[in-house]
Amino acid sequence: MNALEKQVLRIIGEDPSAPDVFTDDPAGIAQIRDSINDAIQELAILAGGHEDTFHVPLLSDANFYRINFQRGYFGWVKECWLVGSKRRLVQTDFVRLEGENPQWLQTSGTPTEYMQIGLNVIGINRAPTSSSDMLELHCVVVPAPYDNDNDRVKLRDAFKFAAVNYAVSEYWASRGDAPSAVNHLSTYVENSGNRLAYDPSANRFTVFRQPQGTPAAEDQRQ
């Protein structure tokens, strides 16, 4: 049981040293652990909470490269550099490339653009003419869920309090205590900076209402 899990137990009224319900084993702590993992991954996606750098050697006439994410998943590329040329590549996509040059895959030279494809592939435009250069990718990575106490929890210290409150909120929601769940979810949102993702106004519809006393309003009353 790690420090985050123990803190969740303290808040919900369990004794971390001798818990009654959430025992210190994979099955007993599964609900709390799953909630913390969900919070960690959401924080990585919405706040860019975990970053890593990857170096991809370029090959002659090759446009696509697979990145090996050993413990995580592709979030997005923050910066892409061509190391040898000290050039920053700009992001593009298939639609734009096809519109500008349908034969772009047959073009070679110094790469100028990159695109993210799926969960672990990077594409470049143009294909290099030699195998002498390298891409340096600064990426946001979504961490893979941790499974046991020995796994490293990839979460910034600034977000730990938020992750704990997310797990506490899900605990109270599973017990049917909506006010407590909403209270801790609000604390999570406040401390994670994810107000936009949980903005209640996103569920509202804005409509135009004719002001009272206007000709149109008078006509409707007749």
C-alpha positions as CSV (number, residue, x, y, z in Angstrom):
1,M,0.0,0.0,0.0
2,N,1.6,3.3,-1.1
3,A,1.3,6.8,0.5
4,L,-1.6,7.9,-1.8
5,E,-3.7,4.8,-0.9
6,K,-3.0,5.3,2.8
7,Q,-4.1,8.9,2.6
8,V,-7.4,7.9,0.9
9,L,-8.1,5.4,3.7
10,R,-7.4,8.0,6.4
11,I,-9.9,10.4,4.8
12,I,-12.7,7.8,4.4
13,G,-12.2,6.7,8.0
14,E,-10.2,3.5,7.6
15,D,-7.0,2.7,9.6
16,P,-4.2,2.3,7.0
17,S,-2.3,0.1,9.4
18,A,-5.2,-2.3,10.0
19,P,-8.0,-1.6,7.5
20,D,-11.3,-3.3,7.9
21,V,-12.5,-3.2,4.2
22,F,-9.6,-2.2,2.0
23,T,-7.0,-4.7,3.0
24,D,-3.3,-4.5,2.0
25,D,-3.5,-6.9,-0.9
26,P,-4.3,-6.5,-4.7
27,A,-8.0,-7.6,-4.3
28,G,-8.6,-5.6,-1.1
29,I,-7.2,-2.3,-2.3
30,A,-8.4,-2.7,-6.0
31,Q,-11.1,-0.1,-5.8
32,I,-8.9,2.6,-4.3
33,R,-6.0,1.7,-6.6
34,D,-8.1,1.9,-9.7
35,S,-9.5,5.3,-8.8
36,I,-6.0,6.7,-8.2
37,N,-4.8,5.2,-11.5
38,D,-7.8,6.9,-13.3
39,A,-6.9,10.2,-11.7
40,I,-3.2,9.9,-12.7
41,Q,-4.1,9.2,-16.3
42,E,-6.7,12.0,-16.5
43,L,-4.2,14.5,-15.0
44,A,-1.6,13.4,-17.6
45,I,-4.1,13.9,-20.4
46,L,-5.7,17.2,-19.3
47,A,-2.7,18.9,-17.6
48,G,0.3,17.3,-19.3
49,G,1.3,15.9,-15.9
50,H,4.0,13.5,-17.1
51,E,6.5,14.1,-19.9
52,D,9.3,12.1,-21.4
53,T,11.9,12.6,-24.1
54,F,12.5,10.1,-26.9
55,H,15.3,9.9,-29.5
56,V,14.4,8.3,-32.9
57,P,17.2,7.6,-35.3
58,L,16.1,8.4,-38.9
59,L,16.5,6.0,-41.8
60,S,17.0,6.7,-45.4
61,D,13.7,6.9,-47.4
62,A,11.6,6.1,-44.3
63,N,8.6,8.3,-43.4
64,F,7.2,6.4,-40.4
65,Y,8.7,5.4,-37.1
66,R,7.4,3.4,-34.1
67,I,8.2,4.6,-30.6
68,N,8.6,2.2,-27.8
69,F,6.6,3.3,-24.8
70,Q,7.6,0.7,-22.3
71,R,5.4,2.0,-19.4
72,G,2.8,4.2,-20.8
73,Y,0.9,5.5,-23.8
74,F,1.3,8.3,-26.3
75,G,-0.3,11.5,-25.2
76,W,0.9,14.1,-27.6
77,V,4.1,15.7,-28.9
78,K,5.0,19.0,-27.3
79,E,8.1,19.6,-29.4
80,C,9.9,17.8,-32.3
81,W,13.5,18.6,-33.2
82,L,15.7,17.5,-36.0
83,V,18.9,17.1,-34.0
84,G,21.6,17.3,-36.7
85,S,20.1,20.3,-38.4
86,K,19.0,22.0,-35.1
87,R,15.6,22.6,-36.7
88,R,12.2,22.5,-35.0
89,L,9.6,20.5,-37.0
90,V,6.0,21.7,-37.2
91,Q,3.0,19.6,-36.8
92,T,0.9,18.5,-39.8
93,D,-1.6,15.8,-40.7
94,F,-2.6,13.5,-43.7
95,V,-5.4,15.7,-44.9
96,R,-3.2,18.8,-45.2
97,L,-0.3,16.8,-46.8
98,E,-2.6,15.1,-49.4
99,G,-4.2,18.5,-50.2
100,E,-0.9,20.2,-50.8
101,N,1.0,17.4,-52.5
102,P,-0.7,14.0,-53.2
103,Q,2.7,12.5,-53.9
104,W,4.4,13.7,-50.7
105,L,5.4,10.1,-49.9
106,Q,7.7,10.1,-52.9
107,T,9.4,13.3,-51.8
108,S,12.8,13.1,-50.1
109,G,15.0,15.7,-48.4
110,T,15.4,17.3,-45.1
111,P,12.3,16.7,-42.9
112,T,10.2,19.8,-42.1
113,E,7.0,18.4,-40.6
114,Y,5.8,15.6,-38.3
115,M,2.5,14.0,-37.5
116,Q,1.3,11.8,-34.7
117,I,-0.4,8.5,-35.8
118,G,-2.3,6.3,-33.4
119,L,-0.7,5.4,-30.1
120,N,2.9,5.0,-31.0
121,V,3.8,6.1,-34.5
122,I,5.5,9.3,-35.8
123,G,5.4,10.2,-39.4
124,I,7.6,12.9,-41.1
125,N,7.5,14.9,-44.3
126,R,10.0,14.5,-46.1
127,A,11.8,11.1,-46.0
128,P,15.5,11.7,-45.2
129,T,18.0,11.0,-47.9
130,S,20.4,9.3,-45.4
131,S,20.5,7.6,-42.1
132,S,22.6,10.2,-40.3
133,D,20.1,12.3,-38.4
134,M,17.8,11.9,-35.4
135,L,14.5,13.2,-34.1
136,E,14.2,14.4,-30.5
137,L,10.6,14.2,-29.3
138,H,9.4,15.9,-26.1
139,C,6.1,14.1,-25.4
140,V,3.3,14.1,-22.9
141,V,3.0,10.4,-21.8
142,V,0.0,8.8,-20.2
143,P,1.4,6.5,-17.6
144,A,0.4,2.8,-17.5
145,P,-1.5,1.9,-14.4
146,Y,0.7,0.8,-11.5
147,D,0.0,-2.7,-10.2
148,N,1.7,-3.1,-6.9
149,D,3.5,-1.2,-4.1
150,N,6.9,-1.5,-5.9
151,D,5.8,0.3,-9.1
152,R,6.7,3.9,-9.4
153,V,3.7,6.2,-9.3
154,K,4.3,8.8,-12.0
155,L,2.6,11.8,-10.6
156,R,3.9,15.3,-9.8
157,D,3.8,16.2,-6.2
158,A,1.6,19.2,-7.0
159,F,-1.2,16.8,-8.2
160,K,-1.0,14.2,-5.4
161,F,-3.6,15.9,-3.2
162,A,-5.9,16.2,-6.3
163,A,-5.5,12.4,-7.0
164,V,-6.4,11.5,-3.4
165,N,-9.6,13.6,-3.5
166,Y,-10.6,12.0,-6.9
167,A,-10.3,8.5,-5.3
168,V,-12.2,9.7,-2.2
169,S,-14.9,11.2,-4.4
170,E,-15.4,7.9,-6.2
171,Y,-15.5,6.0,-2.9
172,W,-18.4,8.1,-1.6
173,A,-20.1,7.9,-4.9
174,S,-20.0,4.1,-4.8
175,R,-21.6,4.3,-1.3
176,G,-24.4,6.5,-2.5
177,D,-23.2,9.6,-0.6
178,A,-23.6,12.2,-3.4
179,P,-22.9,15.3,-1.3
180,S,-19.6,14.0,0.0
181,A,-18.7,12.8,-3.5
182,V,-19.4,16.2,-5.0
183,N,-17.4,17.9,-2.3
184,H,-14.3,15.9,-2.9
185,L,-14.7,16.1,-6.6
186,S,-14.8,19.9,-6.3
187,T,-11.5,19.8,-4.3
188,Y,-10.0,17.6,-7.0
189,V,-11.1,20.0,-9.8
190,E,-9.8,23.0,-7.8
191,N,-6.4,21.4,-7.2
192,S,-5.9,19.9,-10.6
193,G,-6.7,22.9,-12.8
194,N,-9.3,20.9,-14.7
195,R,-12.2,23.3,-14.3
196,L,-13.0,23.4,-18.0
197,A,-13.3,19.6,-18.2
198,Y,-15.8,19.6,-15.3
199,D,-17.6,22.9,-16.1
200,P,-21.3,22.4,-15.4
201,S,-22.1,25.0,-18.0
202,A,-21.1,22.5,-20.6
203,N,-24.4,20.7,-20.0
204,R,-26.5,23.9,-20.5
205,F,-28.0,25.2,-23.7
206,T,-28.1,28.9,-24.4
207,V,-31.3,30.2,-26.2
208,F,-32.5,33.6,-27.2
209,R,-35.5,35.0,-25.3
210,Q,-37.4,37.9,-26.8
211,P,-37.3,40.9,-24.3
212,Q,-40.7,41.8,-22.8
213,G,-42.4,44.8,-24.3
214,T,-40.9,44.5,-27.8
215,P,-43.2,44.3,-30.8
216,A,-42.5,40.6,-31.3
217,A,-43.4,39.9,-27.7
218,E,-46.6,41.9,-28.0
219,D,-47.6,40.0,-31.2
220,Q,-47.1,36.7,-29.5
221,R,-49.6,37.7,-26.7
222,Q,-52.3,38.7,-29.2
